[in-house]
Amino acid sequence: QVQLVESGGGLVQPGGSLRLSCAASGFSFSNYVMSWYRQAPGTLRELVATITSTGGSTDYADSVKGRITISRDNARNTVYLQMNSLRAEDAALYYCHAQQVETRRAYWGQGTRVTVSS
């Protein structure tokens, strides 16, 4: 059974930091491109960051560049999102996404909520 389980969300003050984790199981994690998306109420889901299967390349939305870092540990089947200097506009439900390039098979997690408020 495929599972993507996000954790690490919560309430943080503006300027604070959070580290999200996504633990994967049930598929060959090291063969999948991993991404984090987010969706705030009333908005479309947007891509935040992507990392290739080997971790050798990453890409970020312009709005988070310099503040957010995606990484992965293929030995632990886990992808991370380190978020620093958080802003009110970063508040959203953050989703983990896995996709295999060749087959385009894709999976979603259930999301973890990030709230940024003083």
DSSP file with accessible surface (Angstrom, degrees, kcal/mol):
  #  RESIDUE AA STRUCTURE BP1 BP2  ACC     N-H-->O    O-->H-N    N-H-->O    O-->H-N    TCO  KAPPA ALPHA  PHI   PSI    X-CA   Y-CA   Z-CA
    1    1 A Q              0   0  194      0, 0.0     2,-0.3     0, 0.0    26,-0.1   0.000 360.0 360.0 360.0 127.3    0.0    0.0    0.0
    2    2 A V        +     0   0   51     24,-0.2     2,-0.4    22,-0.1    24,-0.2  -0.541 360.0 175.8 -75.7 132.6    1.4    3.4   -1.1
    3    3 A Q  E     -A   25   0A  93     22,-2.6    22,-2.0    -2,-0.3     2,-0.4  -0.999  22.3-176.5-139.7 138.5    1.6    5.9    1.7
    4    4 A L  E     -A   24   0A  11     -2,-0.4   106,-0.7   104,-0.3     2,-0.6  -0.973  17.1-172.3-126.1 114.3    3.0    9.5    1.9
    5    5 A V  E     -A   23   0A  76     18,-2.4    18,-2.5    -2,-0.4     2,-0.2  -0.922   4.9-159.9-117.9 110.8    2.7   10.7    5.4
    6    6 A E  E     +A   22   0A  19     -2,-0.6     2,-0.3    16,-0.2    16,-0.2  -0.578  17.4 164.0 -86.1 150.9    3.5   14.3    6.1
    7    7 A S  E     +A   21   0A  62     14,-2.3    14,-2.5    -2,-0.2   105,-0.1  -0.953  39.3  69.5-153.7 168.3    4.4   15.7    9.5
    8    8 A G        +     0   0   36      1,-0.3    11,-0.3    -2,-0.3    14,-0.1   0.349  62.0 132.0 103.1  -6.8    6.0   18.7   11.1
    9    9 A G        +     0   0   28     12,-0.1     2,-0.3     9,-0.1    -1,-0.3  -0.203  23.5 114.9 -70.8 169.6    3.3   21.3   10.5
   10   10 A G  E     -d  114   0B  29    103,-0.8   105,-2.9   102,-0.1     2,-0.5  -0.986  63.2 -41.6 161.8-165.6    2.0   23.6   13.2
   11   11 A L  E     +d  115   0B 127     -2,-0.3     2,-0.3   103,-0.2   105,-0.2  -0.813  53.8 168.6 -97.0 130.6    1.8   27.2   14.4
   12   12 A V  E     -d  116   0B  19    103,-2.7   105,-2.1    -2,-0.5     3,-0.1  -0.984  32.6-114.9-140.4 148.4    4.8   29.4   14.1
   13   13 A Q    >   -     0   0  132     -2,-0.3     3,-2.5   103,-0.2    73,-0.2  -0.457  50.0 -81.6 -77.1 154.9    5.3   33.1   14.4
   14   14 A P  T 3  S+     0   0   70      0, 0.0    73,-0.2     0, 0.0    -1,-0.1  -0.309 121.8  27.2 -54.5 136.4    6.3   35.2   11.5
   15   15 A G  T 3  S+     0   0   52     71,-3.5    70,-0.7     1,-0.3    72,-0.1   0.285 100.7 118.4  90.2  -9.2   10.0   34.9   10.9
   16   16 A G    <   -     0   0   21     -3,-2.5    70,-2.3    70,-0.3     2,-0.3  -0.082  56.5-121.5 -82.9-176.3   10.1   31.5   12.5
   17   17 A S        -     0   0   62     67,-0.2     2,-0.3    68,-0.2    67,-0.2  -0.924  20.9-179.5-130.5 152.4   11.1   28.1   11.1
   18   18 A L  E     - B   0  83A  32     65,-2.3    65,-3.4    -2,-0.3     2,-0.5  -0.980  16.2-147.8-143.8 151.4    9.5   24.7   10.5
   19   19 A R  E     - B   0  82A 127     -2,-0.3     2,-0.3   -11,-0.3    63,-0.2  -0.972  15.7-160.6-122.5 115.8   10.8   21.5    9.1
   20   20 A L  E     - B   0  81A   0     61,-2.8    61,-2.3    -2,-0.5     2,-0.3  -0.698   5.5-163.2 -91.0 147.0    8.3   19.3    7.3
   21   21 A S  E     -AB   7  80A  27    -14,-2.5   -14,-2.3    -2,-0.3     2,-0.4  -0.941   9.3-164.0-127.1 150.2    8.9   15.6    6.7
   22   22 A a  E     -AB   6  79A   0     57,-2.0    57,-2.0    -2,-0.3     2,-0.5  -0.937   8.8-159.3-135.4 112.1    7.2   13.2    4.3
   23   23 A A  E     -AB   5  78A  49    -18,-2.5   -18,-2.4    -2,-0.4     2,-0.3  -0.811  12.6-158.9 -94.7 125.1    7.7    9.5    5.0
   24   24 A A  E     +A    4   0A   8     53,-3.1     2,-0.3    -2,-0.5   -20,-0.2  -0.787  17.3 162.3-106.8 148.0    7.1    7.3    1.9
   25   25 A S  E     +A    3   0A  46    -22,-2.0   -22,-2.6    -2,-0.3     3,-0.1  -0.981  49.9  44.7-156.2 157.4    6.3    3.6    1.8
   26   26 A G  S    S+     0   0   53     -2,-0.3     2,-0.3   -24,-0.2   -24,-0.2   0.496 102.0  59.4  88.0   3.0    4.9    1.1   -0.7
   27   27 A F  S    S-     0   0   28    -24,-0.1     2,-1.8   -26,-0.1    -1,-0.2  -0.961  99.2 -82.9-152.8 170.9    6.8    2.2   -3.8
   28   28 A S    >   -     0   0   58     -2,-0.3     3,-2.2     1,-0.2     4,-0.2  -0.557  45.0-174.4 -82.7  86.3   10.3    2.6   -4.9
   29   29 A F  G >  S+     0   0    3     -2,-1.8     3,-2.1     1,-0.3    -1,-0.2   0.836  75.8  60.2 -52.7 -43.1   11.0    6.0   -3.4
   30   30 A S  G 3  S+     0   0   52      1,-0.3    -1,-0.3    44,-0.2    -2,-0.1   0.585 100.9  56.8 -69.6  -7.7   14.5    6.5   -4.9
   31   31 A N  G <  S+     0   0   82     -3,-2.2    70,-0.5     2,-0.1     2,-0.4   0.330  95.4  85.8 -99.9   6.3   13.0    6.3   -8.4
   32   32 A Y  S <  S-     0   0    7     -3,-2.1     2,-0.4    21,-0.2    68,-0.2  -0.888  73.7-129.7-116.0 138.9   10.6    9.1   -7.9
   33   33 A V  E     -E   99   0B  29     66,-2.9    66,-2.5    -2,-0.4     2,-0.4  -0.666  33.3-149.2 -73.4 134.8   10.8   12.9   -8.2
   34   34 A M  E     +EF  98  51B   0     17,-2.1    17,-2.8    -2,-0.4     2,-0.3  -0.884  19.2 175.2-114.7 142.3    9.5   14.4   -5.0
   35   35 A S  E     -EF  97  50B   6     62,-2.7    62,-2.6    -2,-0.4     2,-0.4  -0.949  24.5-138.7-139.6 158.2    7.7   17.7   -4.6
   36   36 A W  E     -EF  96  49B   0     13,-2.6    12,-2.9    -2,-0.3    13,-1.7  -0.986  23.5-178.7-115.4 131.9    6.0   19.8   -2.0
   37   37 A Y  E     -EF  95  47B  51     58,-2.7    58,-2.8    -2,-0.4     2,-0.3  -0.814   7.2-158.4-117.4 164.0    2.8   21.7   -2.9
   38   38 A R  E     -EF  94  46B  10      8,-2.5     8,-3.2    -2,-0.3     2,-0.4  -0.988   6.9-166.0-143.6 155.0    0.7   24.0   -0.8
   39   39 A Q  E     -E   93   0B  63     54,-2.0    54,-2.4    -2,-0.3     6,-0.2  -0.946   4.5-163.2-144.3 118.5   -2.8   25.2   -0.8
   40   40 A A    >   -     0   0   29     -2,-0.4     3,-2.1     4,-0.4    52,-0.1  -0.646  47.1 -76.0 -91.8 157.3   -4.2   28.1    1.1
   41   41 A P  T 3  S+     0   0  114      0, 0.0    -1,-0.1     0, 0.0     3,-0.1  -0.244 118.6  10.7 -54.9 132.2   -8.0   28.5    1.6
   42   42 A G  T 3  S+     0   0   93      1,-0.3     2,-0.3    -3,-0.1    -3,-0.0   0.566 111.9  98.2  77.7   8.8   -9.6   29.8   -1.5
   43   43 A T  S <  S-     0   0   69     -3,-2.1    -1,-0.3     3,-0.0     2,-0.2  -0.804  76.4-100.2-124.3 166.7   -6.6   29.4   -3.7
   44   44 A L        -     0   0  154     -2,-0.3    -4,-0.4     1,-0.1     2,-0.2  -0.510  47.3 -95.2 -79.5 153.4   -5.3   26.8   -6.2
   45   45 A R        -     0   0   91     -2,-0.2     2,-0.4    -6,-0.2    -6,-0.2  -0.493  49.0-161.5 -66.7 133.7   -2.7   24.3   -5.1
   46   46 A E  E     -F   38   0B  83     -8,-3.2    -8,-2.5    -2,-0.2     2,-0.4  -0.932  20.5-112.1-125.0 148.8    0.7   25.5   -6.0
   47   47 A L  E     +F   37   0B  68     -2,-0.4   -10,-0.3   -10,-0.2     3,-0.1  -0.610  31.7 175.4 -76.7 129.2    4.1   23.9   -6.4
   48   48 A V  E     -     0   0B   0    -12,-2.9    13,-2.5    -2,-0.4     2,-0.3   0.845  60.6 -14.4 -99.3 -50.1    6.6   25.0   -3.7
   49   49 A A  E     -FG  36  60B   1    -13,-1.7   -13,-2.6    11,-0.2    -1,-0.4  -0.993  52.3-160.0-158.5 151.9    9.7   22.9   -4.4
   50   50 A T  E     -FG  35  59B  30      9,-2.4     9,-2.1    -2,-0.3     2,-0.4  -0.984   3.0-168.5-136.8 145.9   10.9   19.8   -6.3
   51   51 A I  E     -FG  34  58B   4    -17,-2.8   -17,-2.1    -2,-0.3     7,-0.2  -0.998  24.9-119.1-135.7 137.5   13.8   17.5   -6.0
   52   52 A T    >   -     0   0   46      5,-2.4     3,-1.0    -2,-0.4   -20,-0.1  -0.165  37.2 -96.3 -69.5 170.2   15.0   14.9   -8.5
   53   53 A S  T 3  S+     0   0   38      1,-0.3   -21,-0.2   -22,-0.1    -1,-0.1   0.830 125.7  40.0 -60.2 -34.7   15.2   11.2   -7.6
   54   54 A T  T 3  S-     0   0  113    -23,-0.1    -1,-0.3     3,-0.0    20,-0.1   0.572 109.8-119.2 -88.7 -10.8   18.9   11.4   -6.7
   55   55 A G  S <  S+     0   0   29     -3,-1.0    -2,-0.1     2,-0.2    17,-0.1   0.501  79.3 123.3  83.6   6.9   18.6   14.7   -5.0
   56   56 A G        +     0   0   69      1,-0.1     2,-0.4    -5,-0.1    -3,-0.1   0.657  69.7  34.1 -78.5 -15.5   21.0   16.2   -7.4
   57   57 A S        -     0   0   71      2,-0.0    -5,-2.4    -5,-0.0     2,-0.3  -1.000  62.6-176.4-143.0 142.1   18.8   19.0   -8.6
   58   58 A T  E     -G   51   0B  59     -2,-0.4     2,-0.3    -7,-0.2    -7,-0.2  -0.920   5.1-164.9-132.3 160.7   16.1   21.1   -6.9
   59   59 A D  E     -G   50   0B 102     -9,-2.1    -9,-2.4    -2,-0.3     2,-0.3  -0.992   8.0-165.4-146.7 148.3   13.7   23.8   -8.1
   60   60 A Y  E     -G   49   0B  45     -2,-0.3   -11,-0.2   -11,-0.2     2,-0.1  -0.956  28.1-105.0-136.3 151.4   11.7   26.3   -6.2
   61   61 A A    >>  -     0   0   23    -13,-2.5     3,-1.8    -2,-0.3     4,-1.0  -0.461  38.7-118.6 -65.5 145.6    8.8   28.7   -6.6
   62   62 A D  G >4 S+     0   0  129      1,-0.3     3,-0.5     2,-0.2    -1,-0.1   0.846 111.1  63.4 -57.2 -33.5   10.0   32.3   -6.8
   63   63 A S  G 34 S+     0   0   53      1,-0.2    -1,-0.3     3,-0.0   -15,-0.1   0.661 111.6  34.5 -69.0 -16.0    8.0   33.2   -3.7
   64   64 A V  G X> S+     0   0    0     -3,-1.8     3,-2.3   -16,-0.2     4,-1.7   0.468  81.8 129.3-117.4  -4.3   10.1   30.8   -1.5
   65   65 A K  T << S+     0   0  112     -4,-1.0     4,-0.1    -3,-0.5    -3,-0.0  -0.261  79.4  15.9 -57.6 134.0   13.6   31.0   -3.0
   66   66 A G  T 34 S+     0   0   86      2,-0.4    -1,-0.3     1,-0.1     3,-0.1   0.279 125.2  59.4  87.4 -11.2   16.2   31.7   -0.4
   67   67 A R  T <4 S+     0   0   18     -3,-2.3    17,-2.6     1,-0.2     2,-0.4   0.645  98.5  51.3-118.0 -24.8   13.9   30.8    2.5
   68   68 A I  E  <  -C   83   0A   3     -4,-1.7     2,-0.4    15,-0.2    -2,-0.4  -0.945  58.8-167.8-125.2 139.7   12.9   27.2    1.8
   69   69 A T  E     -C   82   0A  72     13,-2.5    13,-3.1    -2,-0.4     2,-0.4  -0.993   6.5-156.3-130.7 127.9   15.0   24.1    1.1
   70   70 A I  E     +C   81   0A   4     -2,-0.4     2,-0.3    11,-0.2    11,-0.2  -0.827  23.0 161.8 -99.0 142.3   13.9   20.7   -0.1
   71   71 A S  E     -C   80   0A  47      9,-1.7     9,-3.2    -2,-0.4     2,-0.3  -0.947  18.6-152.6-149.6 168.2   16.0   17.7    0.6
   72   72 A R  E     -C   79   0A  31     -2,-0.3     2,-0.5     7,-0.3     7,-0.2  -0.989  12.6-153.5-146.0 154.8   15.7   13.9    0.6
   73   73 A D  E >>> -C   78   0A  49      5,-3.0     5,-1.9    -2,-0.3     3,-0.8  -0.920   9.2-172.2-127.4 100.2   17.1   10.9    2.3
   74   74 A N  T 345S+     0   0   52     -2,-0.5     3,-0.2     1,-0.3   -44,-0.2   0.759  85.3  60.2 -68.6 -22.2   16.7    7.9    0.0
   75   75 A A  T 345S+     0   0   95      1,-0.2    -1,-0.3     3,-0.1   -45,-0.0   0.802 114.6  35.5 -71.7 -27.7   17.9    5.5    2.7
   76   76 A R  T <45S-     0   0  176     -3,-0.8    -2,-0.2     2,-0.2    -1,-0.2   0.359 105.1-126.9-104.7   1.6   15.1    6.7    5.0
   77   77 A N  T  <5 +     0   0   60     -4,-0.6   -53,-3.1    -3,-0.2     2,-0.4   0.906  67.7 129.9  52.4  45.7   12.5    7.1    2.2
   78   78 A T  E   < -BC  23  73A  17     -5,-1.9    -5,-3.0   -55,-0.2     2,-0.4  -0.985  45.5-161.4-136.0 140.7   11.9   10.6    3.4
   79   79 A V  E     -BC  22  72A   0    -57,-2.0   -57,-2.0    -2,-0.4     2,-0.3  -0.933  16.5-158.0-118.5 145.7   11.7   14.0    1.8
   80   80 A Y  E     -BC  21  71A  30     -9,-3.2    -9,-1.7    -2,-0.4     2,-0.4  -0.843  14.8-158.6-122.8 157.6   12.0   17.2    3.9
   81   81 A L  E     -BC  20  70A   0    -61,-2.3   -61,-2.8    -2,-0.3     2,-0.6  -0.906  10.7-162.5-137.0 106.1   11.1   20.9    3.5
   82   82 A Q  E     -BC  19  69A  62    -13,-3.1   -13,-2.5    -2,-0.4     2,-0.5  -0.821  11.5-168.3 -89.4 119.2   13.0   23.3    5.7
   83   83 A M  E     +BC  18  68A   0    -65,-3.4   -65,-2.3    -2,-0.6     2,-0.3  -0.950   9.4 173.5-117.2 120.1   11.2   26.5    5.9
   84   84 A N        +     0   0   57    -17,-2.6   -67,-0.2    -2,-0.5   -68,-0.2  -0.769  59.7  23.6-118.5 164.9   12.8   29.6    7.4
   85   85 A S  S    S-     0   0   67    -70,-0.7    -1,-0.2    -2,-0.3   -69,-0.2   0.900  84.5-159.4  48.5  48.4   11.8   33.3    7.7
   86   86 A L        -     0   0    2    -70,-2.3   -71,-3.5    -3,-0.2     2,-0.3  -0.272   8.1-160.2 -66.3 144.0    8.2   32.2    7.4
   87   87 A R    >   -     0   0  111    -73,-0.2     3,-2.1    -3,-0.1     4,-0.4  -0.786  33.8-105.2-118.7 164.8    5.6   34.8    6.4
   88   88 A A  G >  S+     0   0   64      1,-0.3     3,-1.7    -2,-0.3    28,-0.3   0.876 119.6  60.2 -57.8 -35.3    1.8   35.0    6.8
   89   89 A E  G 3  S+     0   0  123      1,-0.3    -1,-0.3   -49,-0.0   -49,-0.1   0.566  91.8  68.0 -74.5  -5.5    1.5   34.1    3.1
   90   90 A D  G <  S+     0   0    0     -3,-2.1    -1,-0.3     2,-0.0     2,-0.2   0.567  72.2 114.5 -84.4 -10.9    3.2   30.8    3.7
   91   91 A A    <   +     0   0   31     -3,-1.7     2,-0.3    -4,-0.4    24,-0.2  -0.441  44.6 108.0 -64.4 127.8    0.3   29.6    5.8
   92   92 A A  E    S- H   0 114B   4     22,-1.5    22,-3.0    -2,-0.2     2,-0.6  -0.970  75.7 -75.4-177.4 174.3   -1.3   26.7    3.9
   93   93 A L  E     -EH  39 113B  31    -54,-2.4   -54,-2.0    -2,-0.3     2,-0.5  -0.865  49.9-147.7 -90.0 122.2   -1.9   23.0    3.8
   94   94 A Y  E     -EH  38 112B   0     18,-3.1    18,-2.1    -2,-0.6     2,-0.4  -0.860  13.4-164.2-101.1 128.4    1.4   21.4    2.6
   95   95 A Y  E     -E   37   0B  30    -58,-2.8   -58,-2.7    -2,-0.5     2,-0.4  -0.885  14.0-138.7-115.0 142.0    1.2   18.3    0.5
   96   96 A a  E     -E   36   0B   0     -2,-0.4    13,-2.4   -60,-0.2     2,-0.4  -0.758  23.8-169.5 -93.2 140.2    3.9   15.8   -0.4
   97   97 A H  E     -EI  35 108B  11    -62,-2.6   -62,-2.7    -2,-0.4     2,-0.4  -0.998   9.2-166.2-137.0 136.1    3.8   14.5   -4.0
   98   98 A A  E     +EI  34 107B   0      9,-2.5     9,-2.3    -2,-0.4     2,-0.4  -0.975  11.0 174.2-121.8 136.2    5.7   11.7   -5.7
   99   99 A Q  E     -EI  33 106B  49    -66,-2.5   -66,-2.9    -2,-0.4     2,-0.5  -0.981  25.4-140.4-144.9 134.7    6.0   11.2   -9.4
  100  100 A Q     >  -     0   0   32      5,-2.5     4,-2.1    -2,-0.4     5,-0.2  -0.784  15.8-146.0 -91.0 129.7    7.9    8.7  -11.5
  101  101 A V  T  4 S+     0   0   92     -2,-0.5    -1,-0.1   -70,-0.5   -69,-0.1   0.921  92.2  46.0 -63.5 -46.5    9.3   10.4  -14.6
  102  102 A E  T  4 S+     0   0  151      1,-0.2    -1,-0.2    -3,-0.1    -2,-0.0   0.928 128.6  22.6 -68.3 -45.6    9.0    7.5  -17.0
  103  103 A T  T  4 S-     0   0   76      2,-0.1    -1,-0.2     0, 0.0    -2,-0.2   0.636  91.3-136.4 -95.8 -15.9    5.5    6.3  -16.2
  104  104 A R     <  +     0   0  171     -4,-2.1    -3,-0.1     1,-0.2     2,-0.1   0.610  45.6 160.6  62.2  15.5    4.2    9.6  -14.7
  105  105 A R        -     0   0  138     -5,-0.2    -5,-2.5    -6,-0.1     2,-0.3  -0.467  19.4-170.7 -62.8 136.4    2.6    7.5  -11.9
  106  106 A A  E     -I   99   0B  42     -7,-0.2     2,-0.3    -2,-0.1    -7,-0.2  -0.965  19.0-167.5-140.3 150.8    2.0    9.9   -9.1
  107  107 A Y  E     -I   98   0B  52     -9,-2.3    -9,-2.5    -2,-0.3     2,-0.4  -0.970   7.5-153.2-136.0 151.4    0.9    9.8   -5.4
  108  108 A W  E     -I   97   0B 106     -2,-0.3  -104,-0.3   -11,-0.2   -11,-0.2  -0.937   9.8-138.0-122.4 148.3   -0.2   12.5   -2.9
  109  109 A G        -     0   0    5    -13,-2.4  -104,-0.2    -2,-0.4     3,-0.1  -0.318  30.3-108.9 -88.0 179.8   -0.1   12.7    0.8
  110  110 A Q        -     0   0  165   -106,-0.7  -105,-0.1     1,-0.2   -15,-0.1   0.620  60.4-116.7 -88.8 -14.8   -2.9   13.9    3.0
  111  111 A G        -     0   0   21    -15,-0.1     2,-0.4   -18,-0.1   -16,-0.2   0.064  13.6-124.3 100.1 151.9   -1.2   17.2    3.9
  112  112 A T  E     - H   0  94B  21    -18,-2.1   -18,-3.1  -105,-0.1     2,-0.4  -0.998  28.6-123.1-134.0 137.2    0.1   18.9    7.0
  113  113 A R  E     - H   0  93B 131     -2,-0.4  -103,-0.8   -20,-0.2     2,-0.5  -0.638  18.9-165.7 -90.8 134.9   -1.1   22.4    8.0
  114  114 A V  E     -dH  10  92B   1    -22,-3.0   -22,-1.5    -2,-0.4     2,-0.5  -0.972   5.8-172.4-115.2 124.3    1.3   25.3    8.5
  115  115 A T  E     -d   11   0B  57   -105,-2.9  -103,-2.7    -2,-0.5     2,-0.6  -0.978   5.2-166.2-117.8 127.7   -0.1   28.3   10.3
  116  116 A V  E     +d   12   0B  11     -2,-0.5     2,-0.3   -28,-0.3  -103,-0.2  -0.949  33.1 129.7-117.1 111.1    1.9   31.5   10.5
  117  117 A S              0   0   66   -105,-2.1    -2,-0.1    -2,-0.6   -30,-0.0  -0.988 360.0 360.0-160.3 147.1    0.6   34.0   13.1
  118  118 A S              0   0  129     -2,-0.3  -105,-0.1  -105,-0.2    -1,-0.1   0.435 360.0 360.0 -93.6 360.0    1.7   36.1   16.0
